[in-house]
Amino acid sequence: QVQLVESGGGLVQAGGSLRLSCTASGSSFSFASMGWYRQAPGKQRELVATMSSSNIIDYADSVKERFTISGDIAKKMVVLQMNSLKPEDTAAYYCNARRVVLTNGRFRPVDYWGQGTQVTVSS
């Protein structure tokens, strides 16, 4: 079974920085992408940033100027550097790894999730 291990969450003041890391293990197959999603209480889970195996990067507009994703998808590792943190960034952050499978004549995503790491930004 795939296991995604996250680290780096914590409590930080507004304007500060945190670095989240994620490593996946337990699978011999490759991932099409890895990235980060976040979920605040009472809100939907939303994309933060993803990185494909060909190094195509996608950011949410709200973090594009402040966060940087990096890593090596082939090695199943990804890092999220978060700078200029705001209270609105407070959420549980989840590492995501995605592979694609051909089902019923089309590709569909299969997602794996980490346990989540809490990021709290105080004002």
C-alpha positions in Angstrom: 0.0 0.0 0.0 1.2 3.5 -0.7 2.1 5.6 2.3 2.7 9.4 2.1 4.6 10.9 5.0 4.4 14.6 5.6 6.4 16.9 7.8 7.1 20.6 8.5 3.8 21.9 9.7 3.5 24.1 12.8 2.6 27.5 14.3 4.1 30.6 12.7 3.4 34.3 12.8 2.0 36.2 9.8 4.8 37.0 7.4 6.8 33.9 8.4 7.8 30.8 6.5 7.4 27.1 6.7 8.7 24.2 4.6 6.5 21.1 4.1 8.0 17.9 2.9 6.4 14.7 1.6 7.8 11.3 0.7 5.8 8.4 -0.7 6.8 4.8 -0.2 5.4 1.3 -0.6 4.7 1.4 -4.4 6.6 0.3 -7.4 4.7 2.3 -9.9 5.3 5.9 -10.8 3.2 8.9 -10.2 1.9 11.4 -12.8 2.1 14.2 -10.2 2.5 15.0 -6.6 1.4 18.1 -4.7 -0.3 19.7 -1.8 -4.0 20.4 -1.0 -5.3 22.1 2.1 -8.6 22.1 4.1 -9.7 24.5 6.7 -12.5 23.6 9.1 -15.9 23.8 7.4 -14.4 24.4 4.0 -13.7 22.2 1.0 -10.3 20.8 0.3 -8.5 22.9 -2.3 -5.5 22.7 -4.5 -2.4 24.5 -3.3 0.3 23.4 -5.7 1.1 20.4 -7.9 4.1 19.2 -9.8 3.9 16.7 -12.7 6.5 14.1 -13.6 7.6 16.4 -16.4 8.0 19.3 -14.0 4.8 21.2 -15.0 3.7 23.2 -12.0 0.3 24.5 -11.1 -0.4 26.9 -8.2 -3.6 28.2 -6.7 -3.9 31.9 -7.4 -4.0 32.7 -3.7 -0.5 31.3 -3.2 1.2 31.8 -6.5 3.4 34.7 -5.4 4.3 33.2 -2.1 4.7 29.4 -2.3 7.1 27.3 -4.3 6.8 23.7 -5.0 9.8 21.5 -5.8 11.0 17.9 -5.7 11.6 14.8 -7.7 8.4 13.0 -8.7 10.4 10.0 -10.0 11.8 9.7 -6.5 8.4 10.3 -5.0 9.4 13.4 -3.1 8.0 16.9 -3.0 8.6 20.0 -1.0 6.4 23.1 -0.5 8.2 26.2 0.6 5.7 28.7 2.0 6.7 32.3 2.5 4.9 35.4 3.6 2.3 33.3 5.3 -1.1 34.8 6.1 -3.8 33.8 8.6 -5.9 32.7 5.7 -3.3 30.0 5.0 -4.3 28.3 8.2 -5.4 24.7 7.3 -4.5 21.1 7.4 -2.2 20.5 4.5 -2.3 17.1 2.7 0.2 15.6 0.4 -1.2 14.1 -2.8 0.2 11.6 -5.2 -1.6 10.8 -8.4 -1.3 8.0 -11.0 -3.5 7.5 -14.0 -5.1 4.3 -15.1 -7.0 3.4 -18.3 -10.5 2.5 -17.4 -13.5 2.2 -19.7 -11.5 3.6 -22.6 -10.2 6.7 -20.9 -7.6 7.7 -18.3 -8.8 8.4 -14.8 -6.9 9.6 -11.8 -6.1 7.5 -8.8 -5.2 9.7 -5.8 -3.3 8.8 -2.6 -3.3 11.1 0.4 -1.1 11.7 3.4 -2.4 12.0 6.9 -2.2 15.8 6.9 0.0 18.3 8.7 -1.4 21.3 10.5 -0.3 24.8 9.5 -1.5 27.6 11.8 -0.6 31.3 11.0 -1.3 33.8 13.8 -1.7 37.5 13.3 
